[in-house]
Amino acid sequence: MATRLEFKLQVLVILLLALFSGELRCIFAQVNEVFLQRIHTSPTTSCYNHDRRGESVTHCFFLCTAIFGRFHTFSRHVSTKECLCCKDPPAPETYERSQWNSFALDCPKEFIEYENDTVRTCLLAELTPRNYSDAVSHCQAKKGDLIRLDSTEKYQMLQDVVADQLNEEGFQADVWIQARRDQTYTWRFHDGALFPHFCPMSATNDSEETHLRYSSMSSDCYDINPQDPCPFVCELQMITFG
C-alpha cells in the first residue's frame, strides 16, 4: 500500500519527467486515470481560477499544486478545460455541476478515511435517524452522497465503518445505502448505474419497499420503505494512490 510520502514522490517524478521530456500532454493522459476519482460537487466563485487551461484532469491537479501546495478540491470544466482550485471546502454551489469534473485530496472534518490497495474514500456514519430523502440531502450538503457499494472493498469498508462508528455506541445498526429500485424492479445508484450485488441481497420486492438498507446483524442488504427513518453512511470519494 502506498504511503502519503510515496504518493508525493510519485507526483514529483511524473512532473520532472514531464518537464524534461516535453511531452506534457502524453504524460498527463497516462496518469490521469491512475490517481483520480470524482466527487459529487461543483466549484464556486470563491475558488481560484487558473489562467491556464488543463490538458487533462491531472494537469489541473499539477497547476493547483503549484499554486497552493496543499488544497482541498479542484475542478476542470468539461468544455473549456478551465481549472478551478479550492483551498478550502467549497461553499454552496454556484456553478452548474454537470459542466465540471471535481476531485478532492483530503477527508473533510467529521469524515474518516478508509483505504486499501485499490480504494480510498471518506466515510461518515450519522447516528440521527432520517428517512431516505433526508439522508441523501444531508450527505449532499456535505458535498457527498450515501455510500455507494460498487466493489467488494467498499462493502468491507461499510462493515468496518458501521462497526467502528455505530456499533460501538451500543446497538446493532441498520443504515441507508445508495440504491433505489426502478419500475422494472432493477436496483440502481443515483446516477442510473446498475447496483452490483457485492452486498448479499434479501429483498421482498414489496411495492412500497423501494430503497436499500444494510443490516449489521446479518451483513446483508434488504429493501425497505424509504419513509422509515434510520441511521446512514455518507461517502465522499477521494483521490486514490497509484
C-alpha positions, 0 to 999 in steps of 0.5 A: 500500500502506498504511503502519503510520502510515496504518493508525493514522490510519485507526483514529483517524478511524473512532473520532472519527467514531464518537464524534461521530456516535453511531452506534457500532454502524453504524460498527463493522459497516462496518469490521469486515470491512475490517481483520480476519482470524482466527487459529487460537487461543483466549484464556486466563485470563491475558488481560484481560477487558473489562467491556464487551461488543463490538458487533462484532469491531472494537469489541473491537479499539477497547476493547483499544486503549484499554486497552493501546495496543499488544497482541498478540491479542484475542478476542470470544466468539461468544455473549456478545460478551465481549472478551478482550485479550492483551498478550502471546502467549497461553499454552496454551489454556484456553478452548474455541476454537470459542466465540471469534473471535481476531485478532492485530496483530503477527508473533510472534518467529521469524515474518516478515511478508509483505504486499501490497495485499490480504494480510498474514500471518506466515510461518515456514519450519522447516528440521527435517524432520517428517512431516505430523502433526508439522508441523501440531502444531508450527505449532499450538503456535505458535498457527498452522497450515501455510500455507494457499494460498487466493489467488494472493498467498499462493502468491507469498508461499510462493515468496518465503518458501521462497526467502528462508528455505530456499533460501538455506541451500543446497538446493532445498526441498520443504515441507508445505502445508495440504491433505489429500485426502478419500475422494472424492479432493477436496483440502481445508484443515483446516477442510473448505474446498475447496483452490483450485488457485492452486498448479499441481497434479501429483498421482498420486492414489496411495492412500497419497499423501494430503497436499500438498507444494510443490516449489521446483524446479518451483513446483508442488504434488504429493501425497505420503505424509504419513509422509515427513518434510520441511521446512514453512511455518507461517502465522499470519494477521494483521490486514490494512490497509484 
